[in-house]
């Protein structure tokens, strides 16, 4: 099944589900203690396929609840939210509550609700993503979300899919005065897709300011 997202700068963002194998606004990357019920830190591997395509593999998916944690879930780690929005209560995204759940990616601005989703199984999600139309190297902000069978989109409960510990950046949204966390991805002019560098995140920040109002 193929989903299509259109980014504001003109890229065609296409997603193809692979064998099972989200950018939040209020999220802290977490590394739950495995001995406390957590599965470890969330990681993202970007496997470049060329021609603006790559396989994005998420492992050890976690959720950061900034408000009430659903009944039956064990908090593996609590810490101050790195974006300054309260206390992050990190829960490993495995177990009965997450049976049938989906991991989703979206963009920002007009693309916020336009999500491409794949099954989340045992804390893992794998998806092939294609960016069409690149004529020069560009950085984009991606957003992870989790949708559960029982509670739907966890964003609505202030439960944010965690950005990977090895793939996140902070950018400021002037219209709201918030510091937001993103999963920054760079698409090179030659078609290679990879995790953006810190310098590329800083260069992207003015573009984010144009689309972050919500």
N, C-alpha and C positions, 0 to 999 in steps of 0.2 A: 504494500500500500504506500502511495507517495503523497506527501503533503507539500504544499508550496507556501512559503512566506516571502513577502516582498518588503525589503528594507527601504527606508526613506531615501537613501542615497542612490537607489536604482539597482542594487543587486537583486538577482533572483536567488532566493535561498530555498533550495529544494532538499527534502529529507526523505530517505528511503529506509524503511525498517529492515534490519538485518536479523539473523537468528538471535534470539534473546541472549543474550549471553551474556538545569534550569538555570541567570541574573536575578537575584532577588534584591529587593530594596532594603531589607532589614535583616541582614544575615551575617553571621560570623563563621568563618571556616573552623571546623572542629575536629579534634582527634580523640574521640571517646576511648576510654580505657577498655581494652578488650575484656579484661577480667571483670569489668562492671556491667557487661552486657553490650558494649559497643563493638563495632566491627573495625575500628581504626579510622584513620583520616580518609576522607573522600579524595580520590585521585582521578585525574583526567589524562588519558593518553590520546593524542591526536596523531593518527596514522595517515600521513599525506599520500594521496593517490594520484596527484597531478591533475592538471586542467581544472583547478579550482575545487577539487573534491577531496574529502578526507573522511576517515572513519573516526568517530568520537566514541571512546570507550570510558564509561564511568564505572568505578568500582568503589565499594564501601560507601554507598549512598547514605547520607544522614539528613535529618531534618532539624532545623532550629526553630523551636517554639518560643516566641517572645511573650505569649500570654499563657492560657490554660493548656496543659498537656492532656490529650485524650486519655480517658480511663484505660488502664491496662498497659500503658507504655512505660518503660523504664528509662528514666533520665540517666544517661551515661556520664554526662559532664555538664556542669554549669559554669558560666564565665560571663564577664562583662561583654556585651555585644561590641564588636570592634567598630561598628559604624555609629556607636553612641546612642542606641535606641532601646536600652534596657538590659535585662539579663537574658542571655542566650541559654536555653535548655536544650541540649543536643540529644537526639534520639536516633539510634541506628534504624535505618529503614528496612528492617527485615522482620519476619514473624507474621502471625495471623492477621494483624491489623493491615499489613501491606500486601496481603494476598490479592492478586488481580490489579494491583496498582500500576500506574503508568508514570514514566519519567518523560518530561516534556521540555522542549527548548522553544523559546520565543525571542523576539527582538525587543526594541524599545519604541516609545512613541506610538505611532499608528499600528505597530506590529505587536503591541503588548498582549492582545487577546488572540492573536493568530498563532496558535501553538501546533507544533508537530510532536507527536507522542509515540513512545515505544513501550513495550512491556518492561516493568522493573521486576527482576527476578533475583532473589538472594542478594539484593543490594547492588545489582549490576544492570547496566543498560548500554546497548551498543547501537549506533545509528550512523548511517552514511549521509554526509551533508555536502551539498554542492553549492558553490557561489558562482553565479554566471555574470559576465559582463565586466570583469576586472580589466582595466586598461592601465592601472598603476597600483602600486602597493597601497593597501588600505586596511585600517583596523576597525573592527565592529565590536559591539557589546552584545553578548548573548546572556540569556536569562534561563535558569533552571526552575522547573516547577514539578511538584508531585501531585497526582490526582489519585485518590483512593476510592474504593468501591463504597465505603460507608459514609465518608464525609466529603467526598468530592475534592475540589481544588483546595489544597491546604493553605494557599495564600489567604483565603477568606477567613481562616482561623488564626492568622498571623503565624503560620507554620511554613517556614521557607526552606526549600531544598538547598542544601549547603553547596556553595561553590567549592571546587577542588582546592586543596591546600597548595597545590602546585600550579594553579591557574586562576588567580583572581587579582583584581586591582580595585582601587577606590577612585571615584570621580565625583565631583561636586555638581549638584543641580541648583543653579542660582535661583530659579523660580520658586523653589520650595525651601531652600536653605539647608538641604540635607546632604550628607555624605553617603553616597551609594556604592554598593559593591557590585562589580560586574565580572563576568567571565570574558576576558578580552581575547579576541582571535584576530590574527593578521592573515590576509590573503595577499601573497606577493604577486607582482605583475606577471611573473612567469607561471603562476598557477599553483604554487605551493601554499598549503594551508597549515598554520602552526599557531601555538600559543604566543600571544604578543609579549614583547619585552616591556619593562617598566618605562623606558623612554617612549615607546610607542603608545602606551596608555596615557602618558602626559600629553603627547601630541594629539591624541584623540579627544581629550577632555573638552575642548571648545565645541566640537561637533556634538558631543553628548548634551551639552547645555542647550542646544537647539531642539532637542527631541525629548527631554526628560520630564517636561511638565505633565502632571497627572492629577 
